[in-house]
Amino acid sequence: TLIFKLVNINDSCKPVVGSAVYAWHCDKDGVYSGYGQGSGERFLRGVQVSDRSGQVVFQTIYPGWYAGRITHIHFRVYLNESTSGNGIATSQVAFPVDVTTAVYNSALYAARGQNTSVTSFSADNVFRDGVSFQLASMSGNPNVGYVATLIVGIAV
């Protein structure tokens, strides 16, 4: 489960209601829908609209990895569900290294193994400048699943 909590940094971090969040990520083998092997497919992509508490919830899997990037999920925030074009915020969610290691050691992910191409946030081309505002808070374990939560501050 992936939870985004949208807050307005221009209004005492009050919840942002009615904004659309589009999230997408690769499958456990590092394949994105819509590209390459996943061309013509639309898996692991979705849009949710923030509720009264500024929250959106996605039921998804833990993302896999591909060479050159540390594990992540992309997201874009739109002012409302009918807004098209550029979002008001685009970013990525990072995950604690110990959680990623545990997931990739689990039965469903073990065949592919650990990501040895990028082993730290400082070596990743997106997160190397810091990950404090993009690192998800995690609860759970590989046997029962995880809940990842990220507070996203946006200027509305």
Secondary structure in CASP SS format (residue, H / E / C, confidence):
PFRMAT SS
TARGET T0000
AUTHOR 0000-0000-0000
METHOD secondary structure of the structure
MODEL  1
T C 1.00
L E 1.00
I E 1.00
F E 1.00
K E 1.00
L E 1.00
V E 1.00
N E 1.00
I C 1.00
N C 1.00
D C 1.00
S C 1.00
C C 1.00
K E 1.00
P E 1.00
V C 1.00
V C 1.00
G C 1.00
S C 1.00
A E 1.00
V E 1.00
Y E 1.00
A E 1.00
W E 1.00
H C 1.00
C C 1.00
D C 1.00
K C 1.00
D C 1.00
G C 1.00
V C 1.00
Y C 1.00
S E 1.00
G C 1.00
Y C 1.00
G C 1.00
Q C 1.00
G E 1.00
S C 1.00
G C 1.00
E C 1.00
R C 1.00
F C 1.00
L C 1.00
R E 1.00
G E 1.00
V E 1.00
Q E 1.00
V E 1.00
S C 1.00
D C 1.00
R C 1.00
S C 1.00
G C 1.00
Q E 1.00
V E 1.00
V E 1.00
F E 1.00
Q C 1.00
T C 1.00
I C 1.00
Y C 1.00
P C 1.00
G C 1.00
W C 1.00
Y C 1.00
A C 1.00
G C 1.00
R C 1.00
I C 1.00
T C 1.00
H E 1.00
I E 1.00
H E 1.00
F E 1.00
R E 1.00
V E 1.00
Y E 1.00
L C 1.00
N C 1.00
E C 1.00
S C 1.00
T C 1.00
S C 1.00
G C 1.00
N C 1.00
G C 1.00
I C 1.00
A E 1.00
T E 1.00
S E 1.00
Q E 1.00
V E 1.00
A E 1.00
F C 1.00
P C 1.00
V H 1.00
D H 1.00
V H 1.00
T H 1.00
T H 1.00
A H 1.00
V H 1.00
Y H 1.00
N H 1.00
S C 1.00
A C 1.00
L C 1.00
Y C 1.00
A C 1.00
A C 1.00
R C 1.00
G C 1.00
Q C 1.00
N C 1.00
T C 1.00
S C 1.00
V C 1.00
T C 1.00
S C 1.00
F H 1.00
S H 1.00
A H 1.00
D C 1.00
N C 1.00
V C 1.00
F H 1.00
R H 1.00
D H 1.00
G C 1.00
V C 1.00
S C 1.00
F C 1.00
Q C 1.00
L E 1.00
A C 1.00
S E 1.00
M E 1.00
S E 1.00
G E 1.00
N E 1.00
P C 1.00
N C 1.00
V C 1.00
G E 1.00
Y E 1.00
V E 1.00
A E 1.00
T E 1.00
L E 1.00
I E 1.00
V E 1.00
G E 1.00
I E 1.00
A C 1.00
V C 1.00
END
